[in-house]
């Protein structure tokens, strides 16, 4: 097993503190603990491995949840706009139909005689010819109105079909949202049950050890954080990094974008918003939000994407260090960029 994975087993065994589980409606049964060291006490190494896997699955489901939530908001807005346009177009069609009905009624009341017959019977031929020219112009306008009516009806039908598609997509996003939330809840509950078997004192020791190890990774075993001297790639990058650093100590909560709690992509979203840039919501989408560069080119403010499926993201702070929201049970903090497998670096 790679060193960076072994170093995270303790860290990720802390999955799902009360704050994280409450955010997604997960309840834990603290009374269902085995006595530490008792005959039914679980194997610590086995628990760590299982919780590690559950954490990874929960974070992957969390990014799906974030994406579905983002799609739901977008589709809801687009659907509302379309429905408003449809209502306006229907009113316009009704008005056009009324205009055509008025003209048709006038023609009917005119008796339907041919223009030649009406001219022969008229006591005022010159006046009739003048009125006929006016009627010809009215007929042209009527044809134009009829053409516009057909065109608008076609557009209205297209809009209604588009709205139907948006509503179907909205319903699908709702199902995805519910399914992803259920997956997160199930994995968090399983992880908490495993952790409960270790006992509160041992979990506290693991939490303290996790914080120490993260600090050692970020400071390379010294007592001082060295972020190097490389300048940020841009003024906005500097502003985003400053915002992320201000959030150090904030708790990790799935689906959160601040200002009091964050998940990994939520911290990036929030920090760059403070710099005037709106990022996509998920780590996978953020991986395509800017220019891809190599890790050796990374500058403060750049996004660092982790794991092959890109389900985690942090912000490069300099000197081989990132600031990120790690996982439930751990707070926003500095971390070595080598603590997780890097998938790519993105410059905005």
Secondary structure, DSSP 8 states (H G I E B T S, - for coil): --HHHHHHHHHHTT---HHHHHHTT----TT----TTSTT---HHHHHHHHHHHHHHHHHHHHHHHHHHHHHHHHHHHHHHHHHHHHHHHHHHHHHHHHHHHHHHHHHHTT---HHHHHHH-S-HHHHHHHHHHHHHHHHHHHHHHHHHHHHHHHHHHHHHHHHHHHHHHHHHHHHHHHHHHHHHHHHHHHHHHHHTT-HHHHHHHHHHHHHHHHHHHHTTSSS----S---SSHHHHHHHHHHHHTTT-EE-TT-BSSSEE-HHHHHHHHHHHTT----SSHHHHTTSSEEE-GGG--TT-EEEESTT--EEEEEEETTEEEE--STTSBSEEEEGGGS-EEEEEE-
